[in-house]
Amino acid sequence: MTIDRAVALAPAQRATDLIGGDLTEKSLRLHLEGLPGVDAVGLEARAAALGTRSIKTTSKAWALDKIIELIDLTTLEGADTPGKISSLVAKAMTPDASDPSTPRVAAVCVYGDMVPYAVAALGSSHSAGRDDGINVAAVATAFPSGRASLPVKIADTKDAVAAGADEIDMVIDRGAFLSGSYGLVFDQIVAVKEACRREDGTYAHLKVILETGELNTYDNVRRASWLAILAGGDFIKTSTGKVSPAATLPVTLLMLQVVADWYRLTGGASGGQRIGVKPAGGIRTSKDAIKYLVTVAETVGEEWLQPHLFRFGASSLLNDVLLQRQKLTTGHYSGPDYVTMD
């Protein structure tokens, strides 16, 4: 491991506080490989049960609005243009032109070179650190493969932050992780986190994409989640959306369990650190999204159902939610009948 210890441990000395002693490749490996194995049958059964909860009719409107508020409206295509980004931003700002009560989404997520166009299109609606605005998230670090040198990844991140990105969605080096080079992955996350630093000393939020569809086992997902948190990630994110499977409910449940464990270990209600979770890719309907809301509420608590702690990475989900919202308003609702937050 090559990152300076003072830099690596800046987020409340995360790694050494948990592992104890000096932070080395060996100590990191011993901790990650010493984590309890995941009970796959139990995990999948729990996820299935959470997807069958009942919901009161009065909660449906709340759930649909909450989903909208938690969406990172996304376009990540090689054919993206400034015009397409402007259209995306317009949809983010006014999801339903026929109903001004419709909430705005949390953020727009674009490639780094599209950040200036997103910032310009948002204008005064750009959050720029405010709670009432829309964030600009940029994918970085050679998204989606993560196959680039560390200097390239750092430059990619710094360019996006300088252009006005409020959030950086980085991808880990899955090849390094799967070969057991945990220290290398740790160092890269720490370096990218430092590259999120702005001139005024504040930081863009860092979402660490694990690409769980390539990690092969639940045990690996758990290890990668812990690694990302120890290295200073503000969010752990399932997927790039470019690999199948992308987000799944059992994987998201497992990541939420890690976040809940971290919160307890760092003090819980007495000041524990809250880490965000972002399932991305494959969540297309309000019916599916509500399952995730329930899973969050039942695993880490309803206080996590706010944009700085939970997001949906999606491109088509918003359209279905708006359709179900319109049907509910007109009395012709065809959405889910199975979740409760009560």
SERO-4910 file (N, C-alpha, C, O; in steps of 0.05 Angstrom, whole numbers):
BEGIN
 pado doro    nc1    nc2    nc3   cac1   cac2   cac3    cc1    cc2    cc3    oc1    oc2    oc3
  Met    A     17    -24      0      0      0      0     18     25      0     37     26     15
  Thr    A     11     44    -17     29     67    -21     18     93    -12     34    113    -10
  Ile    A     -8     96     -7    -19    121      1     -9    129     29     -7    113     47
  Asp    A     -2    155     31      7    165     57    -14    160     79    -38    164     75
  Arg    A     -4    150    102    -22    141    123    -41    164    132    -64    159    137
  Ala    A    -31    188    134    -47    210    144    -70    216    125    -92    222    133
  Val    A    -65    214     99    -85    218     79   -105    195     79   -130    200     79
  Ala    A    -95    171     80   -113    147     79   -132    146    102   -154    136     99
  Leu    A   -124    156    125   -140    153    149   -155    178    156   -167    180    178
  Ala    A   -156    197    139   -169    222    145   -198    219    153   -207    232    171
  Pro    A   -215    202    139   -243    199    147   -245    184    174   -252    160    175
  Ala    A   -239    198    196   -242    188    223   -225    163    228   -232    145    243
  Gln    A   -202    161    214   -184    139    217   -199    112    213   -197     94    229
  Arg    A   -215    112    192   -234     90    188   -220     62    190   -229     45    205
  Ala    A   -199     58    174   -188     31    173   -175     23    198   -180      1    208
  Thr    A   -157     39    209   -143     31    233   -161     29    257   -156     12    275
  Asp    A   -181     46    259   -199     45    282   -213     18    282   -219      7    303
  Leu    A   -219      7    259   -233    -18    257   -214    -42    259   -219    -61    274
  Ile    A   -192    -40    244   -173    -63    242   -155    -64    266   -149    -86    276
  Gly    A   -147    -41    276   -128    -40    299   -100    -42    289    -94    -57    270
  Gly    A    -81    -28    302    -53    -29    294    -48    -14    268    -64      3    260
  Asp    A    -26    -20    255    -18     -7    230    -35    -17    207    -42    -40    206
  Leu    A    -40      1    189    -55     -6    164    -34    -16    144    -19     -1    133
  Thr    A    -35    -42    139    -18    -54    119    -34    -72    101    -57    -78    106
  Glu    A    -21    -80     79    -35    -99     61    -43   -124     76    -65   -135     72
  Lys    A    -26   -134     94    -32   -158    108    -55   -154    128    -73   -171    129
  Ser    A    -55   -132    142    -77   -127    162   -104   -123    148   -124   -132    157
  Leu    A   -103   -110    125   -127   -106    109   -138   -132     99   -162   -138    100
  Arg    A   -120   -149     88   -128   -175     78   -140   -192    101   -161   -205     97
  Leu    A   -126   -193    123   -136   -209    146   -164   -200    155   -181   -217    161
  His    A   -168   -174    155   -195   -165    163   -216   -173    142   -237   -184    150
  Leu    A   -211   -167    117   -231   -172     97   -237   -202     93   -260   -210     90
  Glu    A   -216   -218     94   -220   -246     90   -230   -260    116   -238   -283    115
  Gly    A   -229   -245    138   -239   -256    163   -268   -248    168   -279   -256    189
  Leu    A   -280   -234    150   -309   -227    154   -325   -252    153   -318   -271    138
  Pro    A   -347   -254    168   -364   -278    167   -375   -283    139   -380   -264    124
  Gly    A   -378   -308    132   -389   -315    106   -418   -307    104   -432   -307    125
  Val    A   -428   -301     81   -455   -293     77   -473   -317     74   -467   -336     59
  Asp    A   -495   -318     89   -515   -339     87   -532   -333     62   -551   -318     65
  Ala    A   -525   -344     39   -539   -337     15   -568   -344     15   -585   -328      6
  Val    A   -575   -367     26   -603   -375     28   -619   -356     45   -641   -347     38
  Gly    A   -607   -349     68   -621   -331     86   -624   -303     75   -644   -290     77
  Leu    A   -602   -293     61   -603   -267     49   -625   -265     28   -640   -246     27
  Glu    A   -626   -285     10   -646   -285    -11   -674   -288     -1   -693   -277    -12
  Ala    A   -677   -304     20   -704   -307     32   -713   -281     45   -736   -273     43
  Arg    A   -695   -267     58   -701   -241     71   -709   -221     49   -729   -206     52
  Ala    A   -694   -220     27   -700   -201      6   -727   -207     -6   -743   -189    -12
  Ala    A   -733   -233    -10   -759   -241    -21   -782   -233     -3   -803   -224    -12
  Ala    A   -778   -236     23   -799   -229     42   -804   -199     43   -827   -190     45
  Leu    A   -783   -183     40   -786   -154     40   -801   -145     15   -812   -123     15
  Gly    A   -801   -161     -6   -815   -153    -30   -844   -160    -30   -857   -157    -51
  Thr    A   -854   -171     -8   -882   -179     -7   -898   -165     15   -920   -174     23
  Arg    A   -888   -142     25   -902   -127     46   -927   -113     34   -927   -106     11
  Ser    A   -946   -110     51   -971    -96     43   -967    -66     47   -951    -57     63
  Ile    A   -983    -50     32   -981    -21     34  -1009     -9     36  -1028    -19     23
  Lys    A  -1012     11     53  -1037     25     54  -1039     44     31  -1020     55     21
  Thr    A  -1064     47     22  -1069     65     -1  -1058     93      3  -1047    105    -15
  Thr    A  -1060    103     28  -1050    129     34  -1020    132     32  -1009    154     30
  Ser    A  -1005    109     32   -976    110     30   -966    110      2   -943    116     -3
  Lys    A   -983    103    -17   -974     99    -45   -964    126    -57   -944    126    -70
  Ala    A   -979    147    -52   -971    173    -64   -944    181    -52   -927    191    -66
  Trp    A   -941    177    -26   -916    184    -13   -893    168    -25   -872    179    -30
  Ala    A   -898    142    -29   -876    125    -40   -868    134    -67   -844    134    -74
  Leu    A   -887    140    -84   -881    148   -112   -865    174   -112   -846    177   -127
  Asp    A   -873    193    -96   -858    219    -94   -830    214    -83   -811    227    -92
  Lys    A   -828    197    -63   -802    191    -51   -783    179    -72   -759    186    -73
  Ile    A   -793    161    -89   -776    149   -109   -765    171   -127   -741    171   -134
  Ile    A   -782    189   -136   -773    211   -154   -751    227   -141   -731    233   -153
  Glu    A   -754    233   -115   -735    250   -101   -708    236    -98   -688    249    -92
  Leu    A   -707    210   -101   -683    194    -97   -669    185   -123   -650    170   -122
  Ile    A   -679    194   -146   -669    185   -171   -645    202   -180   -645    226   -179
  Asp    A   -624    188   -190   -603    200   -206   -611    195   -235   -607    173   -246
  Leu    A   -622    215   -248   -631    212   -276   -606    211   -293   -590    229   -293
  Thr    A   -604    189   -309   -578    182   -320   -579    179   -350   -597    168   -362
  Thr    A   -558    190   -363   -552    182   -391   -521    178   -393   -506    196   -387
  Leu    A   -514    154   -401   -485    147   -403   -481    132   -429   -475    108   -429
  Glu    A   -484    146   -451   -481    134   -477   -459    148   -493   -454    172   -489
  Gly    A   -446    134   -510   -425    146   -527   -436    167   -546   -422    184   -555
  Ala    A   -462    165   -551   -475    184   -569   -488    208   -555   -502    224   -567
  Asp    A   -482    212   -529   -492    235   -514   -482    261   -527   -459    263   -535
  Thr    A   -500    280   -528   -494    307   -540   -502    328   -520   -517    323   -501
  Pro    A   -492    353   -523   -502    374   -506   -532    378   -507   -544    384   -487
  Gly    A   -544    373   -530   -573    375   -532   -587    354   -516   -607    359   -503
  Lys    A   -576    330   -516   -588    308   -501   -586    314   -471   -604    308   -455
  Ile    A   -563    325   -463   -560    332   -435   -579    354   -426   -591    353   -404
  Ser    A   -584    373   -444   -604    394   -437   -632    383   -434   -647    391   -417
  Ser    A   -638    364   -451   -665    351   -449   -667    335   -423   -688    335   -410
  Leu    A   -645    321   -415   -645    306   -390   -649    325   -367   -664    319   -349
  Val    A   -635    348   -367   -637    367   -345   -665    378   -344   -676    382   -322
  Ala    A   -677    384   -367   -705    394   -367   -724    374   -354   -742    382   -339
  Lys    A   -720    349   -360   -736    328   -348   -731    326   -318   -750    322   -302
  Ala    A   -707    330   -309   -700    329   -281   -713    352   -266   -722    348   -243
  Met    A   -713    375   -278   -724    399   -265   -755    399   -264   -767    407   -245
  Thr    A   -767    389   -286   -796    388   -288   -804    361   -298   -810    357   -322
  Pro    A   -805    341   -280   -811    314   -289   -838    311   -302   -842    296   -321
  Asp    A   -858    326   -292   -885    325   -304   -896    353   -307   -904    366   -288
  Ala    A   -895    363   -332   -903    391   -337   -932    395   -331   -940    418   -327
  Ser    A   -948    374   -330   -977    377   -325   -983    379   -296  -1006    384   -288
  Asp    A   -963    374   -278   -968    373   -250   -945    386   -235   -925    373   -230
  Pro    A   -947    412   -229   -925    426   -216   -918    416   -188   -898    423   -176
  Ser    A   -936    399   -176   -930    388   -149   -910    365   -150   -902    355   -129
  Thr    A   -904    356   -174   -885    333   -177   -857    342   -167   -847    362   -176
  Pro    A   -845    326   -149   -819    333   -139   -797    331   -161   -801    317   -181
  Arg    A   -775    344   -156   -752    341   -174   -735    317   -166   -737    306   -144
  Val    A   -719    308   -185   -701    286   -179   -677    296   -163   -673    320   -160
  Ala    A   -661    277   -152   -638    285   -135   -615    296   -152   -602    316   -144
  Ala    A   -610    283   -175   -586    290   -190   -589    281   -219   -606    264   -226
  Val    A   -573    292   -236   -569    281   -263   -541    269   -263   -522    280   -252
  Cys    A   -538    246   -277   -513    232   -277   -503    229   -306   -518    218   -323
  Val    A   -479    239   -312   -470    241   -339   -440    235   -340   -427    232   -319
  Tyr    A   -429    232   -364   -400    230   -368   -387    256   -361   -399    277   -362
  Gly    A   -362    255   -353   -347    279   -343   -347    302   -363   -349    325   -355
  Asp    A   -344    295   -389   -343    317   -409   -369    331   -413   -371    352   -426
  Met    A   -391    318   -403   -418    330   -406   -425    347   -381   -446    360   -381
  Val    A   -408    347   -361   -414    362   -336   -419    392   -342   -439    403   -332
  Pro    A   -402    406   -357   -407    434   -362   -434    440   -374   -447    460   -368
  Tyr    A   -443    422   -392   -470    426   -404   -492    422   -384   -512    436   -385
  Ala    A   -489    402   -366   -509    398   -345   -510    421   -326   -532    430   -319
  Val    A   -487    431   -318   -486    454   -300   -499    479   -313   -515    493   -300
  Ala    A   -493    483   -338   -504    506   -352   -535    504   -355   -549    523   -351
  Ala    A   -544    480   -362   -573    476   -366   -588    479   -340   -611    488   -339
  Leu    A   -576    470   -318   -589    473   -291   -591    502   -282   -610    510   -270
  Gly    A   -571    518   -289   -571    546   -281   -574    548   -250   -559    536   -235
  Ser    A   -593    564   -242   -598    569   -213   -609    544   -199   -610    544   -174
  Ser    A   -617    524   -214   -627    499   -201   -604    480   -194   -608    460   -180
  His    A   -580    487   -203   -557    470   -195   -552    473   -165   -552    496   -154
  Ser    A   -549    451   -151   -548    452   -122   -524    469   -112   -528    486    -95
  Ala    A   -500    464   -123   -476    478   -115   -474    479    -84   -467    500    -73
  Gly    A   -480    457    -72   -479    455    -43   -504    460    -28   -506    456     -4
  Arg    A   -525    470    -42   -551    475    -29   -567    449    -28   -564    431    -44
  Asp    A   -585    448     -8   -602    424     -5   -626    425    -24   -638    404    -29
  Asp    A   -633    448    -34   -657    450    -50   -652    449    -80   -670    454    -96
  Gly    A   -628    443    -89   -621    442   -117   -617    414   -127   -621    394   -112
  Ile    A   -610    412   -153   -605    386   -165   -575    383   -169   -562    401   -179
  Asn    A   -565    360   -160   -536    355   -162   -529    346   -190   -545    335   -205
  Val    A   -504    350   -197   -492    338   -221   -472    317   -212   -453    322   -198
  Ala    A   -478    292   -220   -460    270   -215   -445    262   -241   -457    262   -262
  Ala    A   -420    257   -238   -404    249   -261   -391    222   -257   -379    217   -235
  Val    A   -393    204   -276   -378    179   -274   -349    185   -282   -344    202   -299
  Ala    A   -331    171   -269   -303    177   -273   -286    151   -269   -297    130   -265
  Thr    A   -260    155   -271   -240    133   -267   -243    112   -289   -244     88   -282
  Ala    A   -245    120   -314   -246    102   -337   -271     85   -335   -271     61   -340
  Phe    A   -294     97   -328   -320     84   -328   -326     73   -356   -320     87   -376
  Pro    A   -337     49   -359   -346     31   -338   -325      9   -331   -329     -6   -311
  Ser    A   -303      7   -346   -285    -15   -342   -266    -11   -318   -259    -30   -304
  Gly    A   -259     14   -313   -239     20   -292   -211     13   -300   -193     13   -283
  Arg    A   -207      8   -326   -180     -1   -335   -164     23   -345   -164     29   -369
  Ala    A   -151     36   -327   -134     58   -333   -114     62   -310   -118     51   -288
  Ser    A    -92     76   -316    -72     81   -295    -84    100   -274   -103    114   -279
  Leu    A    -73     99   -250    -82    117   -229    -80    146   -236    -99    161   -230
  Pro    A    -58    156   -249    -58    184   -257    -80    192   -275    -91    214   -273
  Val    A    -88    174   -293   -110    179   -311   -136    181   -295   -153    198   -300
  Lys    A   -140    163   -277   -164    163   -260   -166    189   -244   -188    200   -241
  Ile    A   -143    197   -233   -143    222   -217   -150    246   -234   -165    264   -227
  Ala    A   -137    247   -258   -143    269   -276   -172    270   -285   -184    291   -286
  Asp    A   -183    246   -290   -211    244   -298   -229    256   -276   -248    270   -282
  Thr    A   -223    249   -251   -239    259   -229   -235    289   -225   -255    303   -221
  Lys    A   -211    298   -225   -206    327   -221   -219    344   -243   -230    365   -237
  Asp    A   -219    335   -267   -231    350   -289   -261    353   -284   -273    374   -288
  Ala    A   -274    331   -275   -303    332   -271   -310    350   -247   -329    366   -249
  Val    A   -294    349   -226   -299    366   -203   -294    395   -210   -310    413   -202
  Ala    A   -273    401   -225   -268    429   -233   -290    440   -251   -295    464   -251
  Ala    A   -303    422   -266   -325    431   -284   -351    435   -269   -370    445   -281
  Gly    A   -352    427   -243   -376    432   -228   -391    408   -218   -413    410   -207
  Ala    A   -379    384   -221   -392    360   -211   -394    361   -180   -374    367   -167
  Asp    A   -418    355   -170   -422    353   -141   -416    326   -130   -410    323   -106
  Glu    A   -417    306   -148   -413    278   -140   -396    264   -161   -399    270   -185
  Ile    A   -380    246   -152   -364    229   -170   -371    200   -166   -371    190   -143
  Asp    A   -379    186   -187   -384    158   -186   -360    143   -199   -358    142   -223
  Met    A   -343    132   -181   -319    119   -191   -324     89   -192   -341     78   -178
  Val    A   -309     75   -209   -310     46   -210   -284     34   -198   -262     45   -203
  Ile    A   -287     13   -183   -263      0   -173   -251    -18   -194   -264    -25   -214
  Asp    A   -226    -24   -190   -211    -43   -208   -219    -71   -199   -208    -82   -181
  Arg    A   -239    -82   -213   -249   -109   -206   -228   -130   -209   -227   -149   -194
  Gly    A   -211   -127   -230   -190   -146   -234   -171   -148   -210   -163   -169   -201
  Ala    A   -163   -124   -200   -146   -123   -177   -160   -135   -153   -147   -150   -137
  Phe    A   -185   -128   -149   -199   -139   -126   -201   -169   -127   -196   -183   -107
  Leu    A   -209   -180   -150   -213   -209   -152   -187   -224   -150   -187   -248   -144
  Ser    A   -165   -211   -156   -139   -224   -153   -128   -221   -125   -106   -231   -118
  Gly    A   -143   -208   -107   -135   -205    -79   -118   -181    -73   -107   -179    -51
  Ser    A   -115   -163    -92    -98   -139    -87   -115   -117    -74   -120    -96    -85
  Tyr    A   -124   -123    -49   -142   -105    -35   -128    -78    -29   -141    -57    -30
  Gly    A   -102    -79    -23    -88    -54    -17    -88    -35    -41    -90    -11    -38
  Leu    A    -84    -47    -65    -84    -30    -89   -111    -17    -93   -113      7    -99
  Val    A   -133    -32    -90   -159    -20    -93   -164      1    -71   -175     23    -77
  Phe    A   -156     -5    -47   -158     15    -25   -144     41    -32   -155     63    -30
  Asp    A   -119     38    -41   -103     62    -47   -116     79    -69   -116    103    -68
  Gln    A   -127     65    -89   -140     80   -111   -165     95   -102   -169    118   -111
  Ile    A   -181     83    -85   -204     97    -75   -196    121    -58   -207    143    -61
  Val    A   -176    118    -41   -166    140    -25   -156    163    -43   -162    186    -38
  Ala    A   -141    156    -65   -130    176    -83   -153    191    -98   -151    215   -102
  Val    A   -173    176   -106   -195    188   -120   -211    206   -101   -220    228   -108
  Lys    A   -214    197    -76   -227    214    -56   -213    240    -53   -225    261    -51
  Glu    A   -186    239    -52   -171    264    -49   -174    281    -74   -173    306    -73
  Ala    A   -177    269    -98   -181    284   -123   -208    297   -124   -212    315   -140
  Cys    A   -226    290   -106   -252    303   -104   -251    329    -89   -271    343    -87
  Arg    A   -228    336    -78   -225    360    -63   -226    385    -81   -212    386   -101
  Arg    A   -242    404    -73   -244    429    -88   -225    450    -77   -212    445    -56
  Glu    A   -222    471    -92   -203    492    -84   -210    504    -56   -192    513    -42
  Asp    A   -236    504    -49   -243    516    -24   -241    496      0   -248    502     22
  Gly    A   -231    472     -6   -226    452     15   -249    433     19   -246    413     34
  Thr    A   -272    438      7   -294    419      8   -290    397    -12   -273    398    -29
  Tyr    A   -307    376    -10   -303    353    -27   -329    346    -42   -351    349    -31
  Ala    A   -327    339    -67   -349    326    -80   -354    299    -67   -335    286    -59
  His    A   -379    291    -65   -385    265    -53   -375    242    -72   -378    244    -96
  Leu    A   -364    221    -59   -353    199    -75   -371    175    -72   -375    164    -50
  Lys    A   -382    166    -95   -396    141    -96   -378    120   -108   -367    124   -130
  Val    A   -375     97    -95   -356     76   -104   -372     54   -116   -388     40   -102
  Ile    A   -369     50   -142   -384     29   -157   -369      3   -155   -345      0   -163
  Leu    A   -382    -17   -144   -370    -43   -140   -372    -62   -164   -357    -81   -167
  Glu    A   -391    -56   -181   -398    -74   -204   -402   -102   -194   -387   -121   -200
  Thr    A   -423   -105   -178   -428   -130   -163   -434   -153   -182   -429   -177   -175
  Gly    A   -443   -148   -206   -447   -170   -225   -422   -184   -234   -423   -206   -245
  Glu    A   -399   -171   -229   -373   -183   -236   -358   -194   -211   -336   -205   -214
  Leu    A   -370   -191   -188   -356   -200   -163   -362   -229   -156   -348   -240   -139
  Asn    A   -381   -241   -169   -386   -270   -169   -399   -281   -144   -415   -299   -146
  Thr    A   -392   -271   -120   -403   -283    -96   -412   -261    -77   -403   -238    -78
  Tyr    A   -431   -268    -59   -440   -249    -39   -417   -242    -20   -415   -219    -10
  Asp    A   -399   -262    -14   -377   -256      3   -359   -234     -9   -350   -216      6
  Asn    A   -355   -234    -35   -339   -213    -48   -354   -187    -47   -341   -166    -43
  Val    A   -380   -187    -50   -395   -162    -47   -392   -150    -20   -388   -126    -17
  Arg    A   -393   -167      1   -389   -157     28   -361   -145     32   -358   -124     43
  Arg    A   -341   -160     23   -313   -150     25   -309   -124     11   -297   -105     21
  Ala    A   -319   -122    -14   -316    -98    -30   -331    -74    -17   -321    -51    -18
  Ser    A   -354    -79     -5   -369    -58      9   -353    -47     32   -351    -23     36
  Trp    A   -341    -65     49   -325    -56     71   -300    -41     62   -293    -21     73
  Leu    A   -288    -51     41   -264    -39     30   -270    -10     21   -254      8     27
  Ala    A   -292     -6      7   -299     20     -3   -304     40     20   -296     63     19
  Ile    A   -317     30     41   -323     47     64   -298     54     79   -294     77     87
  Leu    A   -281     34     84   -256     39     98   -238     59     84   -224     74     97
  Ala    A   -240     59     57   -223     77     42   -234    105     39   -221    123     28
  Gly    A   -258    110     50   -269    137     50   -292    143     32   -300    166     28
  Gly    A   -304    122     20   -327    126      3   -351    137     18   -356    129     41
  Asp    A   -365    156      6   -389    167     18   -414    150     12   -433    149     27
  Phe    A   -413    136    -11   -434    118    -20   -421     93    -30   -398     93    -39
  Ile    A   -435     71    -28   -428     47    -42   -450     41    -63   -474     42    -56
  Lys    A   -443     36    -87   -461     33   -109   -458      6   -122   -436     -4   -126
  Thr    A   -481     -6   -130   -480    -33   -140   -465    -35   -167   -448    -52   -170
  Ser    A   -473    -18   -186   -467    -25   -214   -462     -1   -231   -470     21   -224
  Thr    A   -450     -6   -254   -448     14   -275   -473     15   -292   -478     35   -306
  Gly    A   -488     -6   -292   -511     -8   -311   -503    -20   -337   -520    -23   -355
  Lys    A   -477    -25   -340   -467    -36   -366   -462    -66   -364   -454    -78   -384
  Val    A   -465    -78   -341   -460   -106   -337   -485   -119   -326   -499   -108   -309
  Ser    A   -491   -144   -335   -513   -159   -324   -503   -183   -308   -485   -196   -317
  Pro    A   -515   -188   -284   -536   -172   -272   -526   -146   -260   -503   -144   -252
  Ala    A   -544   -126   -260   -538   -101   -247   -548   -102   -218   -541   -120   -204
  Ala    A   -564    -82   -210   -575    -82   -183   -594   -105   -179   -611   -111   -196
  Thr    A   -591   -118   -156   -611   -138   -148   -618   -132   -119   -603   -120   -104
  Leu    A   -642   -141   -111   -651   -135    -83   -633   -150    -63   -626   -137    -42
  Pro    A   -625   -175    -66   -608   -188    -46   -581   -174    -43   -572   -170    -21
  Val    A   -569   -166    -65   -543   -152    -64   -546   -125    -50   -530   -118    -33
  Thr    A   -567   -110    -56   -572    -85    -43   -577    -88    -14   -567    -73      3
  Leu    A   -592   -109     -6   -597   -115     22   -570   -120     36   -566   -111     58
  Leu    A   -553   -136     24   -527   -142     36   -511   -116     40   -498   -113     61
  Met    A   -510    -99     20   -496    -74     23   -508    -56     45   -493    -43     60
  Leu    A   -534    -56     47   -547    -41     69   -540    -53     96   -537    -38    116
  Gln    A   -537    -79     98   -529    -91    123   -501    -83    131   -495    -78    154
  Val    A   -483    -80    111   -456    -71    117   -457    -42    127   -444    -35    146
  Val    A   -473    -25    114   -476      3    122   -487      4    151   -479     21    167
  Ala    A   -507    -13    157   -518    -13    184   -497    -22    205   -496    -10    226
  Asp    A   -481    -42    198   -459    -50    216   -439    -28    220   -430    -23    243
  Trp    A   -432    -13    199   -413      9    201   -424     31    219   -410     42    236
  Tyr    A   -449     37    216   -462     57    232   -461     50    261   -455     67    278
  Arg    A   -467     25    268   -466     16    296   -437     17    306   -432     25    329
  Leu    A   -418      7    290   -390      6    299   -378     34    305   -360     37    321
  Thr    A   -388     54    290   -378     81    293   -394     98    313   -389    123    314
  Gly    A   -412     86    327   -426    101    348   -456    101    347   -469    109    366
  Gly    A   -467     92    325   -496     90    323   -509    117    327   -500    138    316
  Ala    A   -531    117    343   -546    142    347   -530    163    362   -538    187    362
  Ser    A   -507    156    373   -490    175    387   -470    189    369   -452    203    378
  Gly    A   -473    186    343   -456    200    324   -443    182    304   -422    188    292
  Gly    A   -455    159    299   -445    140    279   -444    152    251   -460    169    244
  Gln    A   -426    142    234   -423    151    207   -443    137    189   -445    113    187
  Arg    A   -459    153    174   -479    143    156   -467    143    128   -459    163    117
  Ile    A   -467    119    116   -457    116     88   -481    111     70   -500     96     78
  Gly    A   -481    123     46   -503    119     28   -500     94     11   -479     82      9
  Val    A   -523     86     -1   -524     63    -18   -539     71    -44   -560     84    -42
  Lys    A   -529     62    -66   -542     68    -92   -544     43   -109   -524     34   -121
  Pro    A   -567     31   -111   -571     10   -131   -575     22   -158   -590     42   -161
  Ala    A   -562     11   -178   -564     24   -205   -565      2   -226   -551    -18   -225
  Gly    A   -582      7   -246   -584    -12   -268   -606    -32   -264   -605    -48   -245
  Gly    A   -625    -33   -282   -645    -54   -282   -670    -48   -265   -689    -64   -266
  Ile    A   -671    -26   -251   -695    -19   -235   -712      0   -253   -706     23   -256
  Arg    A   -733    -11   -264   -748      3   -285   -777     10   -277   -789     26   -290
  Thr    A   -787     -3   -257   -815      1   -250   -818     11   -221   -801      6   -204
  Ser    A   -840     25   -216   -846     34   -189   -850     10   -171   -843     11   -147
  Lys    A   -861    -12   -181   -865    -36   -165   -839    -46   -154   -837    -53   -131
  Asp    A   -819    -47   -171   -792    -56   -162   -779    -36   -143   -767    -43   -123
  Ala    A   -782    -10   -150   -769     11   -134   -780     11   -105   -765     16    -86
  Ile    A   -806      6   -102   -817      6    -76   -806    -16    -59   -804    -13    -34
  Lys    A   -799    -39    -71   -786    -60    -56   -760    -50    -44   -753    -58    -21
  Tyr    A   -746    -34    -58   -721    -23    -48   -726     -3    -25   -711     -3     -6
  Leu    A   -747     13    -27   -754     31     -5   -759     16     20   -749     23     42
  Val    A   -774     -6     18   -780    -22     41   -755    -35     53   -751    -36     77
  Thr    A   -738    -45     35   -713    -57     44   -695    -37     59   -683    -44     79
  Val    A   -694    -13     50   -679      8     64   -691     13     91   -677     13    111
  Ala    A   -718     18     92   -731     24    117   -728      2    138   -725      8    162
  Glu    A   -729    -23    129   -728    -45    147   -699    -52    156   -695    -66    176
  Thr    A   -679    -43    141   -652    -51    146   -636    -30    160   -622    -35    180
  Val    A   -637     -5    151   -622     17    163   -640     38    175   -631     55    190
  Gly    A   -666     38    168   -685     57    179   -694     78    159   -679     84    139
  Glu    A   -717     89    163   -729    108    144   -712    134    142   -714    148    122
  Glu    A   -695    139    162   -678    163    160   -658    162    136   -647    182    128
  Trp    A   -654    137    126   -637    134    102   -651    141     76   -639    143     55
  Leu    A   -677    145     78   -692    151     53   -692    181     47   -713    194     46
  Gln    A   -668    191     43   -664    218     34   -640    219     15   -623    201     16
  Pro    A   -639    239     -2   -620    238    -24   -590    235    -17   -575    224    -32
  His    A   -582    245      6   -554    243     13   -547    215     24   -523    210     31
  Leu    A   -567    197     26   -561    170     37   -572    147     19   -564    124     23
  Phe    A   -589    153      0   -599    132    -17   -607    144    -44   -619    165    -45
  Arg    A   -599    130    -65   -605    138    -93   -613    114   -109   -604     91   -104
  Phe    A   -629    119   -129   -633    100   -151   -618    110   -176   -622    133   -184
  Gly    A   -601     94   -187   -589    101   -213   -606     91   -235   -609     66   -238
  Ala    A   -619    109   -250   -639     99   -269   -642    118   -293   -636    142   -291
  Ser    A   -650    107   -315   -656    123   -339   -686    122   -346   -697    141   -356
  Ser    A   -698     99   -342   -727     95   -349   -746     94   -326   -770     95   -330
  Leu    A   -736     91   -302   -753     88   -278   -772    112   -275   -796    108   -269
  Leu    A   -762    136   -280   -778    160   -275   -804    159   -292   -825    166   -282
  Asn    A   -802    150   -317   -826    149   -334   -848    132   -322   -871    139   -323
  Asp    A   -841    108   -311   -861     91   -300   -873    103   -274   -897    101   -270
  Val    A   -856    115   -258   -866    127   -233   -885    149   -240   -906    152   -226
  Leu    A   -879    165   -259   -897    187   -267   -924    176   -277   -945    187   -271
  Leu    A   -923    154   -292   -947    142   -302   -965    132   -279   -989    137   -278
  Gln    A   -952    118   -260   -967    108   -237   -978    131   -219   -999    129   -208
  Arg    A   -962    152   -218   -971    176   -202   -995    189   -215  -1014    197   -201
  Gln    A   -995    191   -241  -1018    202   -255  -1043    185   -251  -1065    195   -247
  Lys    A  -1039    158   -253  -1062    140   -249  -1073    142   -221  -1097    140   -217
  Leu    A  -1055    145   -201  -1064    147   -174  -1080    173   -170  -1100    174   -156
  Thr    A  -1070    195   -182  -1084    221   -180  -1112    220   -192  -1130    232   -182
  Thr    A  -1114    206   -214  -1140    205   -228  -1158    182   -218  -1181    179   -228
  Gly    A  -1148    167   -199  -1164    145   -188  -1161    119   -203  -1176    100   -198
  His    A  -1142    118   -221  -1138     93   -237  -1109     83   -232  -1092     84   -249
  Tyr    A  -1105     74   -208  -1078     65   -200  -1074     36   -206  -1091     19   -201
  Ser    A  -1050     30   -218  -1044      2   -225  -1017     -7   -213  -1005    -25   -223
  Gly    A  -1009      7   -192   -983      2   -180   -983    -19   -159  -1002    -35   -158
  Pro    A   -962    -21   -143   -959    -43   -124   -979    -41   -101   -988    -20    -94
  Asp    A   -984    -64    -89  -1003    -66    -67   -989    -80    -43  -1002    -95    -28
  Tyr    A   -963    -76    -40   -950    -95    -22   -929    -82     -4   -913    -97      6
  Val    A   -929    -57      1   -908    -46     18   -920    -28     40   -940    -14     35
  Thr    A   -908    -28     63   -917     -9     83   -893      3     97   -873    -10    101
  Met    A   -895     29    104   -874     42    119   -885     47    147   -872     60    164
  Asp    A   -909     37    153   -922     43    179   -912     25    201   -920     27    224
***
